[in-house]
Amino acid sequence: HLQEFVTVLVRDPRTQKEDSWHSYIDYEIFIHTNSMCFTRKTSCVRRRFREFVWLRQRLQSNAVLIQLPELPSKTPFFNMNNPHHVDHRRQGLQEFLEKILQDALLLSDSRLHLFLQTQLSPEDIEACVSGQTKYSVADAIHKFASLNRRFPIEDEERKKGENDADSDSESSSSGLRPSDDSISCGCKPSPASEES
């Protein structure tokens, strides 16, 4: 019997501009696993610190008896331009996820999977988990695991017009051979999609 494993990496911090005054850093969450708990065996999404905070609160409210691991502290002195600060936070976020992924009860929370394997916003995750969306949790993960865009709904509307061309949504992922190189570089967004 193959040993089950879940590798989670939090890496590649990038500064994103929210508007002309505000920027934030987001981090790529890379998952590689053979665990039956996961819909996809590899995925890459980007999340920011406040989304981790949201995730921890939601998981805690569902698993009252579990002492959840701490997130790296939210310090008023956090400096986005200080590589040490950023890396310290990145490490803390990775350790947080590593600990959470060892807990079977937390792994049964769909929110965790949507957080790790889709770009849905927290609001959309809540809607999906409570059955208010057209797509199920598994649909969402199959559809939105490798997109850099966060708002699949608008995407859907745009796609309806050009749907005939690529009605099968798997076409994008079939190019990824499960070899090592696709794992290490399979989730760099192509330069074209960065403009948005």
N, C-alpha and C positions, 0 to 999 in steps of 0.2 A: 504493500500500500504506500503510495507516494505521500511523503510528508507534506502537509499543507503549509503554505507560507503566504504571507502578505508583506510585500516590500512597499513602504511608503516613503517617498522623498519629498521634502519641501525645499524648493530650490529656485534659482533664477529670480531673485527679487528685482522688480522693475518699478520705476516711478511712473505713475499714471496721473495725467492732469484731469482734475474733476471740472475745474473752470479756471479762469485766469488767476484766481487767488489760491485755490486749494489743489494740492496734490496728495496722493497717497501712494503707498507701496503695495503692490500685490505680489503674490508668490505662486509659483507653479506647484501644484500637488500632483505628483506622479505616482500611480498605483500599478504594481505588477504583482499578480497573485494567481494561484491555482485554486483558491478557496471556492467552495460551492456557494458561499454566501454572496459572492459578487456576480453581478450580471455581466460585467465586462472584465476580461482578464488583464487588460492594460488600459489606462486612461490618463489623460492630462487635462487639468483644469486650472484656472487661476482664481485665487481667493485673497481677500484682504483681511487684515486683522479683525476688523469689526464683525466680519462674517464668522470668524472663529468664535468670537465672543457670543454671538447669537447661537451658534451651534451648541456651545457648551451649556448655555442656559436651557435650551430646548431639551437636550439629552438629560440634563439634571432634573428637569421637571417631570420627565417620563420615568426616570430610574431613581426614585427618591432615596432608595436605600444604598445606592452606590456612591462612594466618595469619588467624584470625578477628579482626574488629574488637573493640576492648575495650568493655566495658560501663562506664558511669560508675562511678567507684570507690566501693566500699562503705566509707563512712567511719563510724567510731564516733561522729562528731559530727553525723551526719545528724539533723536535727530536723524531725519531721513538721509541726510548727507554724510552721516558718519557710518562707514562700512562696518565698524565693530558693533554698533547698536543694531544695525540691520541684520548682521549675521547672527548676533546673539538671539534676536527675536526669531529669526528663521529656524535656528536650532531648537528653540523652545517650542515652536509650533510643531516641528517634526516630532519631538519627544511626546508632546501632547497627543498627536494622532497615533503614534506607535502604541502608546499605553491604551488608548481607547479601542484600538483594533484588536487588542488581546482579550477584550471582554465580550463574551458571547451575547449577553443581554443587550449591550449597546449596539452590537453588530446587527441586532434584529430591528433596529429603528431605521425605517426607510429614509428619514431625514438625513441620517449620516451618509447613506449611499448616494442620495441626490446631491449632497454637499460635495462628496468626493468625486463623483463621476458625471456630473453635469455642470453647466454654467448657469443653471437656474438661480435666480435671486432668492433670498430667504422668503420673500412673499410668495413667489411662485412655488417654492418647495412646500410651504405650508398648504397652499391651495391643492397641490398635487397629492400630498399625503392625506388630505381630508376629502379627496375624491371630487374636487370642484373643477378639475381640468379634463379636457377631452382625452388626454394621454395618461396612461398608467405610469407607475414608477418605472417599470421595466422599459416601457416605450420611451420615456424621457431619457433614460440612460442610453438606450441604443441610439437615440436620435441626437442627443446633445452632448455626448461625451467628448467629442473632439472639436467642437465648435468654439471659436473664441468669442462668438457673440453671446450676449446674455439674454436676449429677448427672443426666444424661439417663436413667440406668437406672431410678431410682426413678420418674422421670417416666413412663417406659414402663408401669410397673406400674399407676400411677394411671390412665393414659389408657385402658388396656384396657377399663375399664368404660364410659367415655363415648366410645368410639371411633366409634360409628355416626354421631355428630353431625358430626365433622370428620375423616373418614378421609383426606381429601386434605391432606397436610401443607403444600402450597404455599399454601393459602388465606391464611395469615397474611402471606405476602410479596407476594401479588399486588396488595395495596393500594398498594404503593410505586410511584408513577410514577417513571420514570428522569429526573425533572426535577431542577433544581438544589436545590430546597428539600428534596426527600426525601433528597438526599445530605447536606445540612448538618444536618438535624434528624431524619433517619430513625432514629437509633439512641438517642435519649434514651429511657430506660425509662419506661414510663407510671407515674404516681404509684401506681397500684394495686399494681404488682408490687414496689414498693420495700419494702412492709411486711415481707416475709419477710426 
